[in-house]
Amino acid sequence: MSTPSLVVTLVAVAAYAFSGIAALAHFRPILPGMARAGVPESWLTFPIGTLKTAGAVGLLLGLAGVPLVGTAAAAGLVLFFVCAVYTHVRAGDYSPQFGLALGLLLLAAATLGLGLPSSLTGT
């Protein structure tokens, strides 16, 4: 695994773990943005918090020597955040939380793009 791939993946693990735990804990600052996007608060535990946290764990497993799990986690996070961005756009919500969703989408795409070659070669 290259140094850039390792650094991006570690940043992604930290970001998705924090984001997932914040959703699981119903962290007050994220509630208004979710409401503006039309996301029910009950969804913060499952699917939102659970999927983000599972994505972070999957990326860690990829770093621990199971590259296909890391690749699958990165791909799942890309799909998750495509849906998140779409949800904000559809609701007309361009708040800072929309920017955060877009940034997390780009981070997931970078993680997938940088990690894909190593998962295909097994290195």
C-alpha positions in Angstrom: 0.0 0.0 0.0 1.4 3.4 -1.0 1.8 6.2 1.5 -0.8 8.4 0.0 -3.3 5.5 0.1 -2.5 4.8 3.7 -2.8 8.5 4.7 -6.1 9.0 2.9 -7.5 5.7 4.3 -6.6 6.7 7.9 -8.2 10.1 7.5 -11.3 8.4 6.1 -11.4 6.0 9.0 -11.3 8.8 11.4 -13.9 10.9 9.5 -16.4 8.1 9.1 -15.9 6.8 12.6 -16.6 10.2 14.0 -19.5 10.8 11.7 -21.0 7.4 12.4 -20.7 7.7 16.2 -22.1 11.3 16.0 -25.2 9.9 14.2 -25.5 7.0 16.6 -25.4 9.4 19.5 -27.9 11.8 17.9 -25.3 14.6 18.2 -27.4 17.8 18.5 -25.5 19.9 15.9 -26.3 17.5 13.1 -30.1 17.4 13.8 -31.1 20.6 12.0 -29.3 19.6 8.8 -30.9 16.2 8.8 -34.3 17.8 9.3 -33.7 20.3 6.5 -32.9 17.4 4.2 -36.1 15.6 5.3 -34.3 12.7 7.1 -36.2 11.4 10.1 -34.3 11.5 13.4 -35.1 7.8 13.8 -32.8 7.0 10.8 -29.7 8.3 12.6 -29.2 5.0 14.5 -30.1 2.7 11.6 -29.3 3.0 8.7 -27.1 6.2 8.9 -24.9 5.7 12.0 -24.6 2.0 11.6 -23.6 2.2 7.9 -21.0 4.9 8.4 -19.5 3.1 11.4 -19.5 -0.2 9.5 -17.7 1.6 6.6 -15.0 2.8 9.0 -14.5 -0.7 10.4 -14.4 -2.1 6.8 -11.7 0.3 5.9 -9.7 -0.7 9.0 -10.0 -4.3 8.0 -8.7 -3.4 4.6 -5.6 -1.9 6.3 -5.3 -4.9 8.5 -4.7 -7.2 5.5 -8.1 -7.9 3.9 -7.9 -5.5 1.0 -11.2 -6.7 -0.7 -13.1 -5.8 2.5 -11.5 -2.4 2.4 -12.4 -1.9 -1.2 -16.0 -3.0 -0.6 -16.3 -0.6 2.4 -15.0 2.3 0.3 -17.4 1.4 -2.5 -20.3 1.2 0.0 -19.3 4.6 1.4 -19.3 6.1 -2.1 -22.8 4.8 -2.7 -23.9 6.0 0.7 -22.7 9.5 0.2 -24.0 9.7 -3.4 -27.4 9.1 -1.8 -26.7 11.6 0.9 -25.8 14.3 -1.6 -28.8 13.5 -3.7 -31.1 13.7 -0.6 -29.8 17.2 0.2 -30.1 18.3 -3.4 -33.6 17.0 -3.7 -34.6 18.8 -0.5 -33.0 22.0 -1.8 -30.7 22.0 1.3 -27.3 23.6 0.5 -26.4 24.1 4.2 -22.9 23.4 5.6 -24.1 19.8 6.2 -24.6 19.4 2.4 -20.9 20.5 2.0 -19.9 18.0 4.6 -21.7 15.2 2.7 -20.0 16.3 -0.5 -16.6 16.3 1.2 -17.2 12.9 2.6 -18.2 11.6 -0.8 -15.0 12.9 -2.3 -13.0 11.3 0.5 -14.7 8.0 -0.1 -14.0 8.2 -3.8 -10.3 9.1 -3.1 -10.1 6.2 -0.7 -11.6 3.8 -3.3 -9.5 5.1 -6.1 -6.2 4.9 -4.2 -7.0 1.5 -2.6 -8.4 -0.2 -5.7 -5.0 -1.0 -7.3 -3.7 -2.7 -4.1 -6.8 -4.8 -3.7 -6.6 -6.0 -7.3 -3.0 -7.0 -7.0 -3.2 -8.3 -3.4 -0.5 -6.0 -2.1 
